[in-house]
Every structure is written in C-alpha cells, then in structure tokens.
Amino acid sequence: MHKLKQLAAATATAGLIALLPMAAHADDGDMSRQLDDARAEGSVSTAIATNRNLSPFSIDVEVEGDTAVLTGDVESNVEKDLAEQIAKDIEGIEKVDNQLRVGTEGDRSKAGERTLAERMSDSTTTATIKSKLLWNNSTEGLNIHVDTQDGLVILTGETDSAASKELAERLAEDTDGVREVRNELQVTGEDATEAKGTVAKTADDAGNVISDAWITSKVKSSYLFSRSLSGLDISVDTNNGKVILDGAVDTEAEKDLAEQTAKNIRGVREVDSSQLSVAE
C-alpha cells in the first residue's frame, strides 16, 4: 500500500521537520508560508488517508498557498469528487487542482483495482473492529479474533460472559463496511476473566498510562468508526478522566449512544454530555 496509508498521521510533523534546514536560507515570510503549506498538506493527506472510501487508493497531495494539488489513481468519479471535497474542507484550502485519474488503465486494470479496493476495505474493517475491542474497558483483555470477508465479520475466540460476547457483536455491527456479523465466540468464564484481569493490571502497574489525550483520541476515533455517529458534530475534551461532549446530534438515541460509547473507553471516569444538544 502507498506509504501515505501507514504514515498519514505523521505527515504534518514530517513536513515541518523537512523544512527546518531551509530556515537559514529563507526569510521569515517564506519560512512562514512553507510551514503553513506543510501543515495544510499534512491535514489534507491525513483526512484523505483516514477516509474509508479513499484509503485503498494512492493519492498524493501537494499544497502551495491556498491551493491543493491531488494526483494519483481512483476507481470512479465518486472517489475523485470525494477527495476534492475533503481537501476543500481543510482550513486554508480555497482551491483544489484535482488531477486524479479515473480508471486510467482500461477495464482489466480497473477490475484489478476493484479487487484490491475490496480487500483493503475488509482489512480496514477488521483493523477498526480490533481497535474498538481493544479500547473498550469490557473487551480489552479478551481473546477475540476478527476476520472480515466481503463485509461479513466473523468473531471467534473466548469471552468471559454472555454480556461481553453480545457487546463484541454490537461493536462490530456498528462499524462502517459491515453487512453481517457471525458471532462464534465461546463463553469460557474464569480463564477469560483472569486473562482480562492480567491485561488490566499490567496497564495499572505502568502508572497512569492512559492520558487525557489518549482518551480524547480514542473517543473521537470511536465516533468516527461508528456507523451511527461518524457524521455528527461532536467535540470531545478530557480532563482528569472526565470526558466532556459538546456539539449537536439529531436524536436522544444518538446522544445516549455517544455518551455510552465514551463511557466504555478505557480510563474514562465520567462523561458529561450536558452540552451536547439534540435537534429534535
């Protein structure tokens, strides 16, 4: 896969570091402009790389001033237009020079791209569900294996209770790209409980390893990965383990889900959703 998919989160920082040696040769105005370009380029690259519809494709981004240039290959005009819209939504970007190529190597190549895209979509779905299980304080230490085949998620392994088995299934179901979940988890009781306790104790022994920044990041990511919450305007802040939710949702059910999702993240002591307004 294109390096962008693996290093997207570090793109902005890498861009800034790469510019530092130029400082001695550029005036303050040039340096400031280059830094701004690097920040914007990193933001656009990350936004595109973390979009599940675009992550299978190789898309390069260059920013100069208020213009983002997109190059690479996508499968259809839908992905091309989506990439352009994502770039336009980044602060500081006013224009997009969209040079993305659509199905450039004929039907045979296009069919191959589709196969790759489907495989990458399943891989992304599997990774997303594994992350959600790891971050959840009820499933983090359980022996759960995840496999995805054309949107069918198969859960195998062991859980400590029927409740945790059901929770793992719900977390998988509420994930973009999932069309069906086959829950083959076995409830084994004490052994799974002991394993889970060992993982939790290891984290505790490390001493305050779960920072507020980590919690905020995982709550935000859980919303992004949720089929029901990904498109909502919810901001997250954490102070000493207390998560504060702000913004707007459409229904009380969405508000309850946002609150419960945050509560289930490891390290969360309390969730304040009083500032999360409901439109209905």
Backbone as a ProteinNet text record, in pm:
[ID]
protein_1_A
[PRIMARY]
MHKLKQLAAATATAGLIALLPMAAHADDGDMSRQLDDARAEGSVSTAIATNRNLSPFSIDVEVEGDTAVLTGDVESNVEKDLAEQIAKDIEGIEKVDNQLRVGTEGDRSKAGERTLAERMSDSTTTATIKSKLLWNNSTEGLNIHVDTQDGLVILTGETDSAASKELAERLAEDTDGVREVRNELQVTGEDATEAKGTVAKTADDAGNVISDAWITSKVKSSYLFSRSLSGLDISVDTNNGKVILDGAVDTEAEKDLAEQTAKNIRGVREVDSSQLSVAE
[TERTIARY]
85.4	0	87.7	36.5	109.3	149.9	271.2	322.2	229.5	150.7	57.4	-35.1	-75.3	-171.6	-112.8	21.9	85.2	134.6	167.2	231.1	151	22.7	-58.3	-57	-66.2	-75.5	50.8	165.7	291.9	329.5	244.5	279	307.2	218.1	234.6	366	397.1	520.2	642.2	636.7	749.7	773.3	662.5	675.4	742.5	707.1	766.8	915	951	1091.1	1174.2	1117.2	1189.4	1219.7	1139.4	1157.6	1260.3	1293.7	1379.9	1516.4	1582.9	1714	1707.6	1593.3	1580.2	1572.8	1558.8	1534.4	1646.3	1770.2	1883	1887.5	1816	1824.2	1697.1	1596.9	1469.5	1438.5	1376	1336.1	1214.5	1178.2	1070.5	940.5	912.6	788.3	782.6	895.2	899.9	887.3	958.2	954.5	814.8	749.5	614.2	519.4	534.8	449.3	472.8	599.2	631	577	586	530.8	379.5	314.2	168.5	132.2	209	183.9	200.6	304.5	330.5	218.8	171	61.1	-64.1	-96.2	-216	-201.9	-82.6	-59	-77.3	-24.4	-40.8	-185.9	-260.1	-402	-483.1	-456.9	-529.5	-493.8	-365.7	-321	-383.7	-384.7	-440.3	-589.9	-660.1	-804.9	-840.6	-763.8	-789.7	-753.5	-639.3	-592.9	-682.3	-748.3	-833.6	-978.2	-1009	-1143.3	-1152	-1245.9	-1250.5	-1279.3	-1340.5	-1369	-1248.3	-1151.4	-1034.9	-906.1	-904.5	-781	-720.5	-800.7	-736.6	-657.5	-670.3	-609.9	-484.7	-396.2	-274.3	-302.2	-312.5	-342.3	-232.6	-164.3	-59.6	-114.3	-63.5	-111.2	6.6	-6.2	89.8	11.2	59	-9.3	85.9	35.5	109.8	12.9	33.7	-57.8	-193.6	-297.4	-432	-481	-386.3	-423.9	-365.4	-452.6	-409	-412.9	-304.9	-296.9	-305.8	-403.9	-424.3	-383.1	-297.9	-257	-265.7	-279.5	-289.9	-403.7	-444.9	-547.5	-660.6	-783.1	-900.5	-986.7	-1089.8	-1169	-1282.7	-1340.1	-1456	-1458.1	-1548.3	-1563.5	-1615.3	-1680.9	-1728.9	-1611.1	-1508.2	-1390.2	-1314.7	-1309.8	-1239.6	-1306.6	-1438.4	-1511.6	-1502.7	-1506	-1497.5	-1363.3	-1254.7	-1121.4	-1112.3	-1170.4	-1168.8	-1246.9	-1362.4	-1443.6	-1373.9	-1308.7	-1235.6	-1124.3	-1052.3	-944	-997.4	-1111.5	-1170	-1214.2	-1247.5	-1295.5	-1183.6	-1057.7	-945	-920.4	-899	-876.6	-755.4	-771.2	-662.4	-664.2	-742.8	-751	-871.7	-845	-951.2	-976.7	-872.3	-885.7	-822.2	-877.6	-823.2	-798.8	-675.2	-639.8	-646.5	-760.1	-786.6	-737.1	-618.2	-557.6	-570.3	-657.4	-676.1	-726.1	-671.7	-710.1	-811.6	-910.9	-1018.1	-1006.8	-988.8	-983.8	-891.3	-766.1	-677.2	-617.6	-622.8	-552.7	-647	-771.7	-862.6	-939.9	-1029.9	-1119.5	-1044.7	-940.5	-868.6	-805.6	-738.4	-675.4	-779.3	-890.1	-996.2	-1052.2	-1069.4	-1118.7	-1020.4	-889.5	-789	-793.3	-812.1	-821.4	-938.9	-1050.8	-1168.5	-1140.3	-1073.4	-1039.4	-950.1	-852.1	-764.2	-842.9	-930.9	-1009.2	-1096.2	-1155	-1240	-1157.7	-1038.9	-953.6	-911.6	-875.6	-832.3	-947.4	-1068.8	-1185.3	-1207.6	-1196.9	-1211.3	-1101.9	-979.5	-867.5	-890.2	-940.5	-969.5	-1079	-1182.1	-1291	-1240.2	-1157.7	-1101.5	-1019.2	-932.7	-847.7	-931.9	-1037.9	-1125	-1192.7	-1246.7	-1316	-1217.2	-1098.2	-996.9	-963.5	-952.6	-922.5	-1034.5	-1158.7	-1272.6	-1278.3	-1245.7	-1244.4	-1131.7	-1017.3	-902.1	-925.6	-992.3	-1014.1	-1125.6	-1214.7	-1330.7	-1290.4	-1332	-1289	-1350.6	-1450.4	-1513.8	-1460.9	-1388.6	-1342.2	-1192	-1120.3	-980.1	-891.1	-917.4	-827.3	-878.4	-985	-1046.2	-977.9	-986.2	-921.7	-1017.5	-1029.2	-1124.6	-1049.5	-1080.1	-1020.4	-1125.5	-1082.3	-1173.5	-1126.8	-1219.6	-1189.8	-1304.7	-1272	-1374.7	-1359.9	-1471.6	-1474.2	-1592.8	-1563.6	-1668.6	-1775.5	-1732.6	-1825	-1885.7	-1859.8	-1905.4	-1797.1	-1830.7	-1735.4	-1758.1	-1649.7	-1656.3	-1575.6	-1642.5	-1578.1	-1556.5	-1432.7	-1400.4	-1312.4	-1302.7	-1221.8	-1304.9	-1266.1	-1329.6	-1366.8	-1475.7	-1514.3	-1544.1	-1553.6	-1575.6	-1722.5	-1811.2	-1953.8	-2037	-2164.9	-2257.1	-2269.7	-2259.8	-2270.9	-2155.9	-2033	-1918.8	-1923.5	-1977.6	-1996.2	-2092.5	-2203.7	-2301.8	-2243.6	-2163.7	-2103	-2008	-1926.9	-1834	-1910.7	-2022.5	-2103.4	-2159.8	-2207	-2262.6	-2155	-2035.4	-1926.4	-1892.9	-1896.6	-1869.1	-1981.2	-2104.8	-2219	-2222	-2182.2	-2186.6	-2056.5	-2010.6	-1886.8	-1913.5	-1866.9	-1884.5	-1822.1	-1889	-1836.9	-1886.4	-1954.3	-2002.6	-2145.4	-2168.3	-2303.7	-2364.4	-2278.9	-2329.1	-2221	-2263.4	-2168.9	-2205.1	-2108	-2125.6	-2048.4	-2122.2	-2062	-2041	-1916.5	-1882.3	-1800	-1807.6	-1733.7	-1785.3	-1692.7	-1726.6	-1713	-1815.2	-1810.3	-1743.1	-1624.4	-1547.1	-1533	-1572.9	-1577.7	-1444.8	-1399	-1288.7	-1158.2	-1124.3	-996.9	-989.2	-1100.2	-1103.6	-1101	-1174.8	-1177.1	-1037.9	-965.7	-830.4	-736.8	-749.6	-665.8	-693.1	-822.1	-860.5	-803.9	-811.5	-759.4	-610.1	-539	-394.1	-358	-431	-406.5	-432.4	-544.1	-579.2	-474.8	-426.6	-327.1	-196.3	-157.9	-35.8	-42.9	-159	-176.8	-170.4	-234.2	-233.2	-91.9	-16.5	119.1	209.5	177.8	259	246.1	138.2	122.5	72.1	-58.4	-118.9	-86	-85.8	-51.3	-162.1	-283.4	-395.1	-410.8	-360.2	-363.1	-494.3	-520.7	-639.9	-636.2	-517.5	-504.4	-537.5	-492.6	-522.5	-672.7	-736.8	-881.5	-955.8	-921	-986.2	-971.5	-849.8	-823.9	-908.6	-919.7	-993.4	-1144.3	-1194.4	-1337.2	-1370	-1288.1	-1310	-1304.2	-1204.1	-1190.7	-1309.3	-1359.2	-1474.9	-1597.6	-1612.7	-1723.6	-1703.9	-1580.5	-1550.4	-1577.2	-1547	-1563.8	-1707.5	-1791.3	-1929.1	-2016.8	-2094.9	-2187.6	-2292.7	-2328.4	-2436.3	-2389.5	-2259.9	-2212.4	-2110.7	-2061.5	-1948	-1974.4	-2099.8	-2127.5	-2177.3	-2173.3	-2230.3	-2125.9	-2175.9	-2089.5	-2070.2	-1972.9	-1947	-1800.5	-1777	-1640.4	-1616.1	-1490.4	-1455.1	-1338.1	-1351.1	-1240.6	-1234.7	-1114.4	-1098.5	-1013	-1058.9	-986	-985	-866.4	-851.5	-949.1	-964.3	-1050.2	-1197	-1234.1	-1372.3	-1386.6	-1472.9	-1494.2	-1610.7	-1587.2	-1689.5	-1725.8	-1853.3	-1902.4	-1977.7	-1949.1	-2014	-2052.5	-2150.8	-2190.6	-2338.2	-2374	-2515.5	-2535	-2645.2	-2687.1	-2832.7	-2881.2	-3017.7	-3122.7	-3086.2	-3185.7	-3129.7	-3220.6	-3179.4	-3104.7	-3145.3	-3078.7	-2931.7	-2904.3	-2765.9	-2688.1	-2752	-2686.1	-2652.1	-2747.4	-2724	-2610.3	-2608.8	-2503.2	-2367.5	-2362.1	-2236	-2184.6	-2275.1	-2236.2	-2188.7	-2263.9	-2228.1	-2097.1	-2076.5	-1951.8	-1832.7	-1845.6	-1737	-1714.1	-1821.4	-1808.8	-1733.1	-1746	-1685.2	-1537.2	-1483.8	-1341.6	-1258.4	-1150.4	-1062.4	-1014.7	-1015	-962.7	-1064.6	-1184	-1286.7	-1353.1	-1350	-1412.7	-1557.1	-1580.8	-1712.1	-1733.1	-1860	-1892.7	-1996.6	-1965.6	-2058.5	-2108.8	-2235.9	-2293.3	-2397.4	-2393.5	-2494.6	-2486.2	-2369	-2352.7	-2378.9	-2419.2	-2448.3	-2597.3	-2629.7	-2769.7	-2834.9	-2967.5	-3043	-3135.4	-3131.4	-3205.2	-3356.2	-3399.2	-3541.9	-3613.8
-120.3	0	123.5	227.7	354	396.4	453.9	494.6	588.5	663.9	758.7	689.2	564.4	494.3	458.5	436.4	397.3	515.4	624.6	735.6	863.6	854	974.9	1061.4	998.7	1077.2	1157.2	1111.1	1180.6	1276.1	1287.1	1365.1	1511.1	1569.6	1711.8	1737.5	1652.3	1669.1	1649.5	1545.5	1519.7	1636.6	1693.4	1807.2	1925.9	1948.8	2060.2	2037.3	1912	1881.2	1897.9	1853.9	1863.5	2007.4	2098.1	2238.4	2310.3	2253.3	2324.6	2361.8	2270.7	2309.2	2428.6	2461.5	2572.5	2706.7	2701.6	2824.9	2926.4	2874.8	2967.2	3038.6	2984.8	3041.2	3111.5	3113.7	3175.7	3289.3	3392.5	3499.7	3454.5	3535.6	3496.3	3472	3554.4	3538.2	3406.9	3372.7	3246.9	3127.6	3136	3023.3	3003.5	3111.9	3104.2	3043	3083.5	3029.9	2880.5	2839.2	2698	2614.6	2668.9	2597.8	2582.5	2690.3	2684.3	2581.3	2578.4	2480.5	2338.5	2317	2183.1	2137.8	2230.6	2196.4	2158.4	2241.4	2214.7	2084.7	2060	1937	1814.8	1823	1713.1	1690.7	1799.5	1788.7	1724.1	1765.9	1708.3	1560.4	1528.2	1390.3	1299.4	1345.4	1265.3	1245.2	1352.5	1343.1	1244.7	1245.3	1153.2	1009.8	992.9	859.1	790.7	868.8	809.2	795	835.4	814.2	672.8	592.5	450.9	429.9	528.6	515.5	548.2	619.6	661.3	591.3	530.2	470.4	362.3	288.5	187.7	245.4	375.8	433.3	514.3	523.6	603.4	746	835.4	976.4	1062.3	1137.4	1228.1	1370.3	1444.1	1580.5	1676.5	1787.4	1896.9	2025.5	2109.7	2235.6	2351.6	2450.8	2575.3	2689.9	2764.2	2872.9	2817.4	2862.1	2817	2708.7	2650.5	2550.8	2413.8	2312.7	2173.9	2102.8	2032	1955.5	1807.7	1739.5	1596.9	1517.5	1417.1	1329.8	1184.8	1094.7	952.7	889.3	772.2	695.9	657	669.2	622.9	540.3	480	386.5	452.3	559.4	622.3	770.9	841.1	984.1	1014	916.7	936.5	959.8	872.4	889.7	1018.4	1050.1	1171.9	1294.8	1301.9	1416.3	1421	1301.7	1297	1350	1310.5	1358.2	1509.9	1563.5	1708.4	1780	1724.4	1787.8	1784.3	1672.4	1661.5	1764.6	1781.2	1880.1	2021.7	2052.9	2186.5	2217.9	2114.5	2135.2	2165.6	2150.7	2177.6	2328.1	2374.4	2517.3	2566	2674.9	2733.5	2694.7	2592.5	2548.6	2614.4	2693.8	2762.1	2699	2640.5	2581.8	2443.3	2357.2	2222.1	2195.2	2164.5	2122.3	1969.3	1917.4	1773.9	1702.3	1644.3	1572.5	1421.1	1376.7	1233.6	1167	1051.3	977.1	869.1	853.9	757.1	642.2	518.6	400.6	418.1	457.5	502	389.7	265.2	159.7	54.9	96.1	5.5	-84.4	-163.4	-247.7	-351.1	-411.8	-515.4	-457.9	-343.8	-280	-234.9	-182.7	-134.2	-247.8	-365.1	-479.3	-516.8	-507.9	-537.5	-439.2	-312	-210.5	-237.2	-279.8	-306.6	-420	-523.9	-635.5	-587.6	-506.3	-452.8	-366.8	-281.7	-193.9	-274.1	-381.2	-464.2	-531.6	-581.8	-644.9	-543.5	-424.1	-322.9	-279	-274.7	-237.9	-339	-468.6	-571.5	-559.8	-531.4	-516.3	-398.1	-287.4	-169.3	-199.1	-271.6	-307.5	-392.3	-492.2	-578.1	-497.3	-410.3	-328.7	-236.5	-181.7	-91.4	-164.3	-281.8	-358.3	-400.9	-445.5	-483	-365.3	-246.1	-126.3	-97.6	-105.8	-78.8	-178.3	-303.8	-405	-377.8	-334.3	-307.6	-186.6	-83.3	39.1	24.8	-72	-86	-153.4	-94	-147.6	-282.4	-326.2	-455.9	-567	-531	-633	-628.7	-536.6	-512.7	-635	-717.2	-828	-962.4	-963.3	-1089.2	-1145.7	-1275.7	-1346.2	-1352.5	-1240.2	-1229.3	-1209.3	-1294.2	-1283	-1230.7	-1145.8	-1082.1	-1112.3	-1155.7	-1176.7	-1118.4	-1052.6	-991.6	-1041.2	-1085	-1134.8	-1072.1	-978.7	-910.5	-850.8	-789.1	-724	-815.4	-946.5	-1041.2	-1052.5	-1015.4	-1021	-1148.6	-1222.5	-1345.9	-1325.6	-1338.9	-1326.5	-1465.4	-1497.3	-1625.2	-1600.7	-1700.8	-1686.7	-1706.4	-1639.4	-1661.3	-1529.2	-1531.7	-1417.6	-1467.8	-1374.5	-1413.3	-1418.8	-1370.5	-1369.4	-1353.6	-1385.8	-1365.2	-1217.3	-1132.1	-987.6	-935.5	-980.5	-933.8	-990.8	-1109.5	-1166.2	-1079.9	-1039.9	-955.6	-817.7	-762.8	-631.9	-634.7	-739.3	-751.2	-752.4	-819.7	-823.8	-686.1	-612.2	-478.4	-383.4	-391.6	-305.8	-334.3	-460.8	-496.6	-448.9	-468.8	-428.9	-279.2	-199	-54.1	-1.5	-66.9	-29.1	-18	91.8	109.9	-6.9	-50.8	-158.4	-295.9	-306	-435.8	-458.4	-568.3	-601.4	-712.9	-792.2	-902.4	-943.2	-987.8	-1036.5	-1179.9	-1268.5	-1406.8	-1423.1	-1433.6	-1436.9	-1580.8	-1627.4	-1763.8	-1766.1	-1658.1	-1650.1	-1753	-1812	-1908.5	-1843.6	-1859.2	-1805.7	-1909	-1873.7	-1970.4	-1932.7	-1812.7	-1776.5	-1741.4	-1821.2	-1782.3	-1757.7	-1844.4	-1827	-1694.1	-1660	-1532	-1416.7	-1430.5	-1324.4	-1301.5	-1411.5	-1399.8	-1332.4	-1369.4	-1307.6	-1159.3	-1122.5	-981.6	-904.6	-966.2	-900.8	-879.3	-974.5	-961.3	-843.5	-826.5	-712.6	-581.5	-574.7	-451.7	-418.9	-521.3	-499	-449.9	-505.5	-460.7	-312.2	-268.3	-126.1	-42.4	-90.8	-17.3	-6.6	-116.1	-117	-20	9.5	103.1	244.3	272.3	401.3	511.2	537.5	649	647.4	526.7	518.5	572.9	580.3	629.8	779.1	857.9	1002.9	1059.4	1183.3	1251.4	1260.7	1285.7	1295.8	1162.5	1053	919.5	894.8	927.7	906.9	988.8	1116.8	1202.8	1145.3	1101.4	1044.9	921.3	834.7	709.4	732.1	827.6	859.8	915.6	1009.2	1067	959.3	871.5	765.2	669.8	641.2	552.8	613	744.9	811.5	802.5	824.4	819.1	679.8	576.2	438.4	389.2	465.8	423.1	455.5	357.2	379.2	484	491.7	580.3	720.5	736.1	863.8	935	871	924.4	1059.4	1086.3	1211	1323.2	1302.2	1400.9	1501.3	1616	1725.5	1715.3	1633.4	1611.4	1642.4	1736.3	1764.8	1697.7	1660.3	1583	1648.6	1661.5	1710.8	1624.4	1601.6	1517.2	1588	1585.3	1648.2	1552.1	1496.8	1400.6	1284.4	1233.2	1118.4	1150.6	1275.8	1317.6	1365.4	1300.7	1334.1	1432	1542.5	1644.7	1645.4	1622.9	1620.2	1748.6	1805.7	1929	1913.6	1993	1988.7	1959.9	1891.3	1867.1	1729.4	1665.6	1538.4	1551.4	1455.2	1464.4	1409.2	1308.5	1241.9	1212	1183.1	1142.4	1009.4	922.7	792.9	810.9	906.8	934.3	992.5	1078	1134.6	1025	934.5	824.5	734.8	708.6	624.2	691.7	822.7	896.4	890.5	906	901.4	761.8	658.6	521.9	479.3	521.8	489.4	547.7	671.9	735.8	666.3	629.6	563.8	431.8	365.4	233.3	237.6	357.7	368.7	354.7	280.3	260.2	393.7	403.6	521.3	630.6	617.7	721.2	704.3	810.1	808.4	855.8	953.4	1018.5	1081.5	1092.3	1157	1265	1386.3	1499.6	1532.3	1500.5	1526.3	1638	1718.7	1823.6	1930.8	1945.5	2046.8	1990.6	1864.5	1801.8	1817.4	1907.4	1940.3	1844.4	1829.6	1741.7	1826.7	1804.3	1887.9	1865.6	1743.1	1715.4	1770.1
0	0	0	-50.8	-56.2	84.3	96.8	227.9	301.8	226.7	288.1	385.1	353.1	436.7	571.5	576.7	701.3	782.4	715.4	785.8	780.4	751.2	733.1	857	975.5	1098.3	1124.3	1065.6	1090	977.4	878.5	759.4	792.4	872.3	902.7	974.8	1076.6	1152.7	1063.9	979.1	890.6	796.4	748.9	658.1	724.2	850.5	923.8	946	985.4	1011	883.7	770.7	644.3	605.7	654.3	616.9	704.1	821.4	915.3	856.8	781.4	727.5	632.6	583.9	489.9	561	693.2	767.8	749.4	741.6	732.8	598.6	499.3	364.7	321.2	406.7	368.8	464	412.8	502.5	581.4	681.7	771.2	697	596.2	521.8	446.7	379	304.9	398.9	512.3	605.4	660.5	694.4	747.1	645.4	518.6	413	394.8	397.6	380.3	497	614.8	730.9	719.1	675.6	656.3	550.2	440.3	334.5	387.1	468.6	521.8	614.8	697.5	788.8	709.3	610.8	530.4	452.8	398.2	322.7	412.2	534.1	628.3	665.5	682.3	718.3	606.1	481.7	368.7	351.8	360.1	344.2	449.3	573.9	682.1	663.8	626.8	609	497.7	390.1	279.1	318.7	384.6	419	520.9	607.1	709.9	665.2	543.1	490.6	433.6	482.1	445.2	296	231.3	89	1.7	59	-18.2	23.2	141.8	192.1	101.7	21.1	-65.1	-181.7	-208	-327.7	-295.1	-394.5	-381.4	-425.8	-329	-358.3	-297.2	-381.1	-333.9	-325.6	-228.3	-203.3	-198.9	-269.3	-259	-238.8	-149.9	-120.5	-144.3	-216.2	-234.6	-215.2	-107.7	-75.2	-37.5	-108.6	-77	-173.2	-250	-349.8	-316.7	-320.5	-301.8	-436.1	-468.2	-592.5	-557.5	-614.9	-589.8	-713.4	-693.6	-803.6	-758.3	-855.5	-824.4	-901.1	-857.8	-928.4	-834	-882	-809.2	-905	-851.8	-930.3	-1006.9	-951	-1015.4	-986.6	-1055	-1031.8	-892.1	-831.1	-694.1	-600.2	-607.5	-522.2	-557.5	-685.9	-727.4	-667.3	-676.9	-622.2	-470.1	-404.9	-259.7	-211.9	-277	-239	-250.8	-357.6	-377.2	-267.4	-230	-127.3	8.1	39.4	165.7	171.4	60.4	56.5	76.5	12.3	23.9	166.5	243.1	380	478.3	434.9	524	532.9	653.7	675.8	596.3	526.8	448.6	303	267.2	127.7	61.8	-40.3	-113.8	-250.5	-309.4	-442.7	-444.3	-528.1	-543.8	-691.9	-725.8	-861.5	-862	-906	-897	-1022.5	-1012.8	-1125.6	-1109.9	-1020.7	-1000.6	-1128.3	-1159.8	-1279	-1242.3	-1326.4	-1302.3	-1401.5	-1351.3	-1437.7	-1554.7	-1529.8	-1637.3	-1720.9	-1674.6	-1747	-1804.7	-1835.5	-1904.1	-1810.6	-1870	-1791.9	-1710.3	-1766.1	-1692.7	-1567.3	-1581.4	-1466.3	-1367	-1418.4	-1330.1	-1246.3	-1308.8	-1233.1	-1123.5	-1156.4	-1055.4	-940.9	-973.4	-869.3	-778.5	-835.4	-753.8	-656.7	-704.7	-617.3	-502.5	-535.3	-431.4	-334.6	-387.1	-300.7	-205.5	-255.8	-170.9	-61.9	-99.8	0.8	107.1	63.2	158.7	246.4	191.2	270.6	382.4	351.2	453.7	558.9	512.8	605.7	699.2	643.7	724.6	826.8	784.1	874.5	989.7	959.5	1063.1	1163.1	1111.7	1199.2	1286.6	1229.3	1304.4	1420.1	1392	1497.2	1606.5	1566.6	1665.9	1757	1697	1775.9	1874.7	1830.6	1917.5	2033.4	2005.9	2112	2210.8	2160.1	2246.4	2336	2282.4	2359.4	2462	2443.7	2531.3	2661.7	2773.5	2902.6	2936.4	2859.7	2885.3	2795.6	2689.6	2594.6	2570.9	2635.3	2603.8	2621.8	2724.2	2751.8	2705	2629.3	2586.9	2462.6	2450.7	2339.4	2221	2149.1	2038.8	1907.5	1810.6	1677.6	1579.9	1490.3	1394.1	1252.4	1169.8	1027.9	946.4	834.9	750.1	607.5	550.4	413.2	340.5	251.3	174.9	266.6	375.5	467.8	571.6	563.2	664.9	771.4	894.4	1005.2	1085.5	1107.8	1185.6	1313.9	1427.6	1557.8	1615.2	1648.2	1711.3	1832	1919.8	2039.6	2163.9	2271.6	2400.6	2467.7	2543.4	2626.2	2767	2860.4	2999.8	3036.8	2949.4	2982.5	2856.2	2868.6	2756.7	2723.8	2827.3	2805.9	2720.7	2748.2	2669.7	2527.8	2512	2377.9	2297.8	2361.3	2294.6	2263.1	2357.7	2336.6	2217.6	2206.6	2093.6	1961.7	1959.5	1838.4	1805	1907.9	1883.8	1832	1888.8	1843.2	1697.1	1659.6	1520.3	1428.6	1470.3	1387.5	1361.3	1460.2	1446.7	1386	1281.7	1214.2	1065.4	1005.1	861.2	785	680.2	597.3	637	751.9	799.8	750.8	681.3	636.9	721.4	787.6	870.4	969.7	1089.5	1189.8	1226.6	1217.1	1261.3	1392.5	1501.4	1634.6	1679.5	1667.4	1707.1	1835	1912.6	2038.5	2138.3	2211.9	2315.3	2452.9	2536.5	2673.1	2761.5	2810.9	2889.6	3036.4	3073.5	3215.4	3276.1	3373.3	3461.7	3387.6	3291.1	3221.9	3149.2	3080.3	3008.3	3105.8	3218.9	3319.1	3375.4	3402.1	3455.8	3356.9	3228.4	3125	3114.8	3119.2	3111.4	3229.6	3349	3468.7	3461.2	3400.6	3386.1	3298	3187.2	3097.9	3170.1	3242	3314.2	3419	3492.2	3596.4	3536.4	3421	3354.5	3322.1	3272.8	3241.4	3368.2	3476.2	3602	3657.8	3649.5	3703.1	3629	3504	3427.2	3480.7	3551.8	3618.5	3528.1	3535.2	3462.2	3312.6	3253.2	3111.7	3022.9	3077.8	2998.3	3023.5	2933.8	2949.1	2897.5	2933.1	2882.2	2730.6	2676.3	2530.2	2465.3	2527.2	2472.5	2473.3	2585.1	2596.7	2492	2479.9	2380.6	2240.8	2207.6	2075.6	2049.7	2149.9	2130	2126.5	2202	2195.2	2056.2	2009.1	1876.2	1768.7	1778.8	1679.3	1684.2	1804	1817.5	1750.3	1761.5	1691.8	1541	1496.7	1353.8	1297.7	1378.1	1333	1345.3	1416.2	1438.9	1319.1	1276.6	1165.8	1201.9	1330.9	1375.1	1411.7	1443.2	1496.5	1408.9	1303.7	1229.7	1164.2	1126.6	1056.9	1145.6	1276.9	1368.8	1416.7	1459.7	1504.1	1655.3	1696.3	1838.6	1867.1	1959.5	2002.4	2137	2160.6	2279.8	2351.1	2482	2564	2689.5	2741.1	2859.5	2962.5	3087.5	3197.2	3315.7	3345.6	3455.6	3444.9	3322.5	3301.9	3282.5	3297.9	3275	3131.6	3055.8	2914.9	2903.1	2833.5	2812.3	2664	2636.2	2499	2467.8	2353.2	2310.3	2162.9	2120	1980.4	1964.3	1856.1	1825.4	1763.9	1803	1743.1	1702.1	1626.7	1574.3	1670	1749.5	1833.8	1972.3	2065.6	2200.6	2195.3	2103.1	2090.1	2052.4	1962.2	1924.6	2041.4	2118.9	2236.6	2336.2	2361.2	2454.7	2404.9	2273.9	2217.5	2229	2203.8	2215.7	2359.7	2454.9	2596.3	2635.8	2594.4	2630.7	2565	2441.4	2371.9	2445.3	2490.3	2565.1	2699.2	2768.2	2898.6	2889.1	2776	2760.9	2725.9	2698.8	2666	2793	2781.8	2897	2954.4	3085.9	3154.3	3179.5	3124.3	3142.5	3279.2	3359.5	3492.1	3486.8	3400.2	3397.4	3260.2	3219.4	3092.1	3117.4	3074	3084.7	2944.3	2918.2	2786	2791.1	2898.2	2914.7	2806.2	2744.8	2640.6	2501.3	2493.1	2365.4	2336.6	2244.8	2219.7	2121	2133	2045.9	1958.5	1827.6	1732.8	1743.4	1770	1767.4	1889.7
[MASK]
++++++++++++++++++++++++++++++++++++++++++++++++++++++++++++++++++++++++++++++++++++++++++++++++++++++++++++++++++++++++++++++++++++++++++++++++++++++++++++++++++++++++++++++++++++++++++++++++++++++++++++++++++++++++++++++++++++++++++++++++++++++++++++++++++++++++++++++++++++++++

